[in-house]
Amino acid sequence: MKITVVGCGRWGSFIAWYLNKTGHEITSFGIRNDPTFEAFLTNKTNGIVTFGDDISLSCNPSESFYNADAVVISINSQNLRVFLSENGKYISPDKIIILCMKGLEIETGKRLSEIVEEFLPENKTAVWVGPGHPQEFIEGRPNCMVIDSKNKDIVKELVFEFSGPLIRFYYGTDLIGNEVGAASKNVIGIAAGMLDGLSYSSLKGALMSRGTREIARLIKAMGGNEMTAYGLSHLGDYEATVFSKFSHNRMFGETFVRGEKYSSLAEGYYTVKALMKLKDMYDVELPICEAVYNVVYNGADISGTMAELFMRSVKNEF
């Protein structure tokens, strides 16, 4: 399969590297003057992933997308609409679109596959989500992930094409749940980082338990299967998001508590704003997400907000 991977960040570069290792012809598409893309043009590496000579580099959208069987997109979720508005005309209806990114659009609360459908309604679209960090994959540490789509034949095809010793894929059966679960786990990651920064790490067990229930309620309200929150896209990704030193969202939360700036992309910062929109749209309680939102956007006291969150009125656990 000929695949063009959009995005040269740590995840996009790993996807290109991994798919090349599983026998596919890969083009990495980037933009001139983007430091991540320039790093590969100059040195074939971004310090985490190193490309072999058999991975092509291109900044020509017409050429990159015309020759591909599938287009994998791994960019900042808030830039997806702009990317499609500029490049969608180069992607013909026969191309499979695979979203390797986790987020929700702030302005609309839309899932990323819904945005793709606006621009490319005839294309078959899939999402690739689940736990793992490029730093660990590159060192040969395996993990499990999930691929989902409205089109179940595409799910089967991609699981067959992409499976290898490094990643075991599962068939997704709930596109809504997997997209919402994958996006919202980043917000739980920020909350975890805040607990670390406050030296309340012992509360992470409670955070994981209550966070999963919270997102399960939202998924159900949106028409998905609430059990998906307990799968690989959400709870199954907590280790990589809530505990790992490689988690951008956890680190964002921890540095926020310390009053320090964090320069790397933390998708949960944007996702929590979209979740507040969904909270109102579907009339669902999201206390953890709301607490993170109030701290990050409204300047609420971090220590008081976190303490209040876990000292809510006594109630049945389930």
N, C-alpha and C positions, 0 to 999 in steps of 0.2 A: 504494500500500500504506500502511495506517495502522500506524505503529510507535511503541511506547512504549520509551524508552531509560531503563534504570534505572542511576543513578549520574551524578553531576555533576562528577567529577574531571576531570583534563585529558584523559584518553582518552574517558570517557563523554560529555563535552561535545562533543568533536570528532566522535564518531560521530553524535550528534544533528545537529550542524551539517552534516556531510557528507551524511547521508542526506536531510536537508532540501534540500540543493543538488542532489541527484540526483532530486528530484521527489516525495518521499514526505511524507506528513502526519505530523508528529512531535510527540509529547508527551514532555517530559523529566520523569521521576518522581524526586522526592527526598523527604527527610524534614525536617520543620520543625526548626529550630534547628541543622541541619547547616550549617556555615559556607559550604560550597561551593554548596549549594542556595540559601541566603539571599542569596549574592552575585548569583545570577541573578535572584532575585525583586526585588532592590533595584536592580541596575545592568545586568542582562542580560549580564554578563560576569564571568569569573574571572581576567581579566588575560591570558589566552591565547586563549580563544574568546569571541566575542560573538554572542549569539543575535539573530536578527531577530524581528519581532513575529509572524511566522507559525509560530514554535515555541512550543507551549503548555507551561506549567509547572504541575505538579500534585503534591499530596502525598496524593491520594485514591486508594488502590489499587483499590478496586472500579471506579471510573470509568475510571481510567487503563488497566487491563488488559481490561476488558469491551469497550471500543471498538476494541482493537488487533487487527490481523491477525498481528503478530509482536511479541515482547518481546525486546529486546536487553538483556543484563545486563552491566554493566561496573563491578564493585565489587571490594573486597578479596576475594581467593579464599577466605580463611578465614571470611568472613562469608556465603558462599553458602548453607550449610545453614540458618543462622538466617533469612536472607531468605526462603528457600523455605518454611520451617516457618511463618512469619508471613503470607506473601503467596500461597503456592501455591494456597490455596483460591479466590483470585480469578482464577486463570488457567485458563480452560477448555481441554479437550483439543484444540480446533481451532487453538490459537495455536502458531505456530512459535517456538521458543526459540533464541536466538542468543547464544552466550557470547563476549564480546569481552574476555576476561580470561585470564591465564596463571598457572596454579598447580596445586598438588596439595594435597589435604587432609592436614594434618599427622597427625591421629589415625589415619587409615586408609590413607593413601597413595593414595586413590582419585583418579581423574581427575574433572574437574568435570562432564563429561557424565554420568558414572555417578551423581553426586549428584543431578543433575536427574532422572534416570530413577527414583530412589527416590521422589521426590515427585510427579513428573508422568510416569508410565510411558506414557501414551497420546500425549503430545505429541511432535512431531518436533523433534529437537534438532540444532543445528549449531554449529560453532566457527569463529571468524573470527580468524586469527592471521597473523603475519608482521611485517616490519620497517616502521619509520616512527615519527616523533615528531609530535605535534600541532603543535608550533612550526614544523616544516618543512612539513607539509601546508598549514597556514593561509597560509603564504607562497607556496604554489603549487608546491612541489617534489614531483613525483610519486614513487610507489613501487609495488611489486608485493606482493600479499598472497594468502592462500589461504583458501578456505572448505571445510570438510569436515563430513561427517555419515555416519551409517550409511545414511541414505536418500539415494541418489544423485539422485533427482528433485528433492529439496529443494536439493541443492548446485547443480544446474543453474539452478533457479529463482532462487536468491539471487545467484548470479554474474551472471545476466542483469539482475536488478533493481538490484543495487548497483554495477555497473561504471560508471566514468566516466573523464574525462580525468586525474583525480588519482590513481586507484587502478586498476591492472590486476589482476584476480583470476584465480587459477588454480583448477582443480578439484582438490580434495583427494581422495586415494584411500586414505588410511591414517589413520583417526581416532586410533588409539592412538599412532602415531608423531608425528602433528602435535600432539596434546595434550602428550605427554611432552617432545617436542622444544621446544615453545614455553615450557613451564614451566621446563625445566632450563637453557635459555640464560641465564636470569636469574642462575643460580648461577655460570655461566662469567663473567658480567658482574661479579659481586662479586670473583671471582678476578682479573679484569683490573684492577679498581680497586685491589686490593691490590698488584699489580705496579707500577701507576703510583705509588702511595704510597711504594713501596720504591725507586723509580727503576729498576725492572727492566722498563720498557715494551718493551724489545727482545725479551722472552720472549713477547710476545703472539702471535706467529706460531706458536710451539710450543704455546701454550695453545689456540689455535683448532684446530690440527691434532689434538692429543691429546684435547681436549675433545669434538670431534665423534665420534671413534672410541669414546670412553667412553660417550657417550649412545647411539650406534648399537648398541652391545652390549646396553644396557639395553632399548632398543626391541625388538630381536630377541627377547630373553628373555621379554618381556611379550606376544609374539605379533604384534608389528607388523613393518613392513618396515624393516630397518636403513638402507636408502638414504634414508628420509625425513629422517634426521638431516642429510643434505647438502642439504636443500631449504629453502624459505622460512621454515618455522617455527623452524628451529634455526640452521644455518650461515648461511643467507641473512639472518638477523636479527643476526648478529654485529657488523656495522658500527655498527648503531644501539645495540647493547648494550655492546660491548667498547671502542668508541672515542668515541662521541658525548658531548659535554658535557651533553646532555639526559638521559643514561641515569641513572636513579635508582639502579640496582644498581651500576653502575661507581662512581658518586659515594659510595655507601654503603661500598664496599670501600676507596676511597681515604681517606675521612674516618675509617674504623675504624682504619686504619694510623696515622693522625695522632692517634688518641685523642680524636677529636671526636664529638659526637653528631650524628646525621643524622635529621631530623624527617620527611622525606617517605617515602612508602611504597616499600619495596624488597622486592618479592615473593620474590626469591631467598632472603632471610633465612628465610622460612617454608618455601619449597620444599626447601631443602637438608635440612631435618629430615625431610620426607616421603621424600626420595630415600634417606636412610639406612635407612628402613623397607623401601623397595623393593629396596635393595641386598641386604638379608638375605633378603627374601622370594624373590628370584629368583637369589640367589647370583652376583651380578655384581660385578666389581671396578669401583669408581668413585673412583679415587685423587684426582682434582681436587676432586670434590664432597666427599669425605671430608676433604680438607685444609681446605677452606673451613669445613666443619662443626666440625672440631677447633679452628680458630682462633676462630670466632664463639661457639661454645657451650661449649667446654672450656678456653678460655684458653690454647691452645697458642701458643708463640712464633711470631710471624708470619714474621719473616725466616728463621728456621731451617726452618719448615714449608714455605715456598715454595721455598727452596733445595733441600731434600730432595726435594721433588716433582719438580723438573726434573733432579735428579742421581741418579735411580733407577738400579738395576743395568742394565748394558748388555744390550740385547735387540734383536731384529729390529724394524724400524719397523712392518711389517705381517706 
